[in-house]
Amino acid sequence: MSSRRPAGSRAGGAAAGGVGRKKVASGAGVLSLRALREELARQKEEEERKAREEEEMEAQAEKARREEAEEKKPTEEEEKQREEERQRRRREERKREENRRLEAARRRLGVTVVAEGGAAAGDGDRKRPVYASRRPKLQSKSRQDVQSEVDRGGIQSSMLRSEEENINASHEEDIITVNNALNLREASSAESSEQGRTINDDDDDEDAWDSKSLDEFDVMSDDNSRLYGGEETEENHSISSAPVVNSDNVAQEIVEDIFVAQDVASSNGSGGERELCAPICCILGHVDAGKTKLLDCVRGTNVQKGEAGGITQQIGATYLPVENIRERAGLKPEVAIKVPGLLVIDTPGHESFSKMRSRGLSLCDIAVVVVDITRGLEKQTIESLHLLKRHDVRFIVALTKVDRLYGWKSCPNAPIVKALKSQSDDVQSEYKWRLTEVVTQFKENGFNTAPYYENKKMKQVFNIVPTSAIRGEGVPDLLLLLVRWVPEIMIEKLVYDNSVECTILEVNGDKDLGTTIDVVLINGALHQGDQAIVCTKQGPVTTIIRDLLTPHPMKELKAKGVYKHHKELRAVHGVKIVAPGLQHAMAGTSLIVVKPGDDLRQAEAAAMQQMNITISAADENEEGTAAEVSRVKTCKEGLYVQASSIGTLEAIIDHLQSSNVDIPVSDWNLGPVHKQDVVKAAAMLNRKEEYAAILAFDVKVMPEASVLAAESGVRIFMADTVYNLVDSYAEHINGLNEAKKMQYAAEAVFPCTLKILPNRVYHNKDPIVCDVEVLEGVVKVGTPICVSVPIKDRKENIIHSLGRISSIQTSNGSQIFSARNGLVSIKIMGDNPQEKSRSYGRHFDDSNELLSQISRKSIDVLKEYYRDEMTDENWQLICRLKKQFKIA
């Protein structure tokens, strides 16, 4: 028997085994799926447990924080009370020190000073001072008398010299104390004269004594005579109520008095330990108000000169360090200034630069509105005031050109109070009159203003600082208000914050650096190598900061020259950033700095969201918004404009597209004029030849671009100012139009209708000579004349061409070129045999009107080159003649 099984049996067994294995595998799959579900359920429970634990931990932490805050609250209240107590003690100490100084002045001058409250200390209910005895009139003593007394008394000459040195050392303090004493003396005298009416007649003599001015007494006693070295001058005879004050200290003292009166010292403790940033100040004003000269005067004498034409044409930033401000304002070293300096943003004053002014205002903490005292508020000044009101920005009025007042005596770099005291009565009268006019104009525009030295409500009333940009009068006062008063009223806003806040001020093209951006760093710090995001129309652009550049102190960011390179810069600063990919950056948007660990996509989305908000805000406001973006309007046919910055580019295009200029722009670029720019401008040669030009402002023209422009016929215009640039092109256009007028003069047919006067036809054949009346339009020499004659058998009139007018003559025989109305004599000469064959009486008579024979081409020539000579009545007459002559 064979031991082999049939093949079918083996196959069947194998098949059965396969089925068995499949069942086992299926069972294992069910078990693994169930285990997976159980594992997922366990993980979910574990995550929920962890979430509950985290929530409980957060709740406990929040409870602990609240308990800690509750515990700290009494401590903070106690600290606040202690701080208030310290401030009160400081004020009392200052008051006691002032009383000691007044007492010292009283002893030196022999003046009775009434204590605060109108009574001497310890006098109880006494209403006014009562003198124990009358004082004899003080007599002036000469130096010889003093010397004789010294010799008789046996006093050594060395003691005399020592006393003189001590008195000279305290001279400055004496003068200030005298001023305070005199002011108090005047107040006490007024009070005494009012209260003395209720006192018995025995006190009349004392009332008279109190009412006397110190000027009636010669207070030059022995000590005072030594103070002036014994020389007899006008100042030696008396002390007036307006004493001579040290010019180095008077501005400081005036502002200090204001601070004491406003009691702003009480707020010093709130931010004394916090780091403050420099305030950002925006300079606004009309183009002729002397704004640029004032800024140059603030910087000092050794600075770059103003821009071409003496006007600001670009937005710029200047950082003034505190050391330079101290020097310009004549401050003492011990006078504290809390801010590290001042950042000044200068904006153009012409109406074409409204977008720049809006960008500057969006960044500033305080504004300085420059007003010419001789001209008052002008159009751009009022526009700036409306912008300030819209953005809720406080401002100081710099009333310039006080030196233009007739008879003004120059007091270089003096505080304005001292300068005004040295002027004659006529000058002071004119000053008060012009100041009143300016204050009235501000009131008419909804602003209360007052000179800062008279302003007792500095939080409600805007300060006026009279200044002179030529000699510097009032400039110390302006600087002191900006660095002493401004930080006090906005101390919370100036506290330094580590988060980066940076706004693009300008986009510039530079031959060496490429496209750069000028930014204002408001908060935080920038570092070389930082990753930054800029907004463009095409979307966000991420770049790496290659270099941080700043100008030297007291110089403008826009000024070309040597820059300082920095690896790190802290706010506040005007910075020029060098980085790739800045060609399409939009001025007015924010620069976003991406820190390590930040999500780049989220930062880019946030940047574009901010830009969209900016654009939406710009669309809602026709005059510009706080962060105006650069959106330059172009068309298919127009000029090519090249500029150094986006701001000047906007100004040029706005000026070109204004109603009185109306010139379109086809394309633009930033930076030097290259060969490709000329190629783009040359595209207009085949469309409109007059637009084949480049307006280049504040940029260089590369040699290859200049050669290509000369070969292709593209004109490149350059000028020092925006307005001269546009005017030079306008003159070019006018020249081309005049040439085209001469070229197409024969085809420019002006419309007119003429009536032939009966019995005034002097020659009825060619040349036809007759007297006519100009009914409509204008008749000119060279105008083709025809006559429309109705025919009985035809519905339409027949047009007979007669020729062109060869001459026009008035009734007195004078030859003229054109006539619009009245009676004139004309001569019509035919150009061809058909026109020469026509005659008066056969083909037409005085019942038919003579018409100018217009055509489609003549109408187009009038539209193109003679639009300024055409009136609305002329265009209406052309419409009627078109129908009559069946012109499409």
Secondary structure, DSSP 8 states (H G I E B T S, - for coil): ------HHHHHHHHHHHHHHHHHHHHHHHHHHHHHHHHHHHHHHHHHHHHHHHHHHHHHHHHHHHHHHHHHHHHHHHHHHHHHHHHHHHHHHHHHHHHHHHHHHHHHHHT-----TTSS-TT-TT--S---SS---------HHHHHHHHHHHT--HHHHHHHHHHHHHTHHHHHHHHHHHHHHHHHHHHHHHHHGGGS-GGGHHHHHHHHS-GGGS----HHHHHHTTT---GGGT---SS----TTTHHHHHHHHHHHHHTGGGGHHHHTTS-B---EEEEEE-TTSSHHHHHHHHH-SSS----GGGS--S-EEEEEEHHHHHHHHT--TTS---SSEEEEEE---SGGGHHHHHHHHTT-SEEEEEEETTTB--HHHHHHHHHHHHHT--EEEEEE-GGGSTT----TT--HHHHHHTS-HHHHHHHHHHHHHHHHHHHHTT--EEETTT-S-TTTSEEEEE--TTT-TTHHHHHHIIIIIHHHHSTTTTB--SS-EEEEEEEEEETTTEEEEEEEEEESEEETT-EEEEEETTEEEEEE--EEEE--TTSBTTS-S--EEESEEESSEEEEEE-SS-TT--TTSB-EEE-TT--HHHHHHHHHHHHHHHHHHHHH-TT--TT--------SSSEEEEESBHHHHHHHHHHHTSTTT---EEEEEESSB-HHHHHHHHGGGGT-GGG-EEEEES--B-HHHHHHHHHHT-EEEEESSHHHHHHHHHHHHHHHHHHHHHHTGGG----EEEEEEEEEEEE-SSSEEEEEEEEEE-EETT-EEEEEE--TT-SS-EEEEEEEEEEEE-TTS-EESEESSEEEEEEEE-SSHHHHH--BTTTB-TTSEEEE---HHHHHHHHHH-GGG--HHHHHHHHHHHHHHT--
